[in-house]
Amino acid sequence: MDSLSSFLNVKEVSAYLALKTSTIYSMVEKRKIPCYRIGRKIRFKKSVIDQWMEQQKQEVVEIRVEANKIFKSIEKKGNLDVNRIVKKTIEDVRGRRYNSPQEKPGGIEGLGKEVDDGII
């Protein structure tokens, strides 16, 4: 695989992840998915997307483990506040979110739609 084919555009990453293109654009704007910006064009490195997806899987596992620990400690005390448990668990895990050492996710604030010829 040459270096150019390892980069995906929005439509390709949308198909690859089985998500709507609007979801991908939203994730880019919120900096929730690692990408490259070249002007108004958005590109994704396939290997980085694969790493990011693995991190998403790990985050779900970590949330379950943390939630189980909290449930067990609360059961001992007899005080079960589910909203607090969920909020604390998500905050704990989100503090360890994916950050690639090579690049920053997203780029410029706001998001324009990609067009093939560069004309809006």
Stockholm file with secondary structure:
# STOCKHOLM 1.0

chainA/1-120         MDSLSSFLNVKEVSAYLALKTSTIYSMVEKRKIPCYRIGRKIRFKKSVIDQWMEQQKQEVVEIRVEANKIFKSIEKKGNLDVNRIVKKTIEDVRGRRYNSPQEKPGGIEGLGKEVDDGII
#=GR chainA/1-120 SS CCTGGGEECHHHHHHHHTCCHHHHHHHHHTTCSCCEEETTEEEEEHHHHHHHHHHHHHHHHHHHHHHHHHHHHHHHHTCCCHHHHHHHHHHHHHTTCCCCSSCCSCCSSSCCCCCSSSCC
#=GC SS_cons         CCTGGGEECHHHHHHHHTCCHHHHHHHHHTTCSCCEEETTEEEEEHHHHHHHHHHHHHHHHHHHHHHHHHHHHHHHHTCCCHHHHHHHHHHHHHTTCCCCSSCCSCCSSSCCCCCSSSCC
//
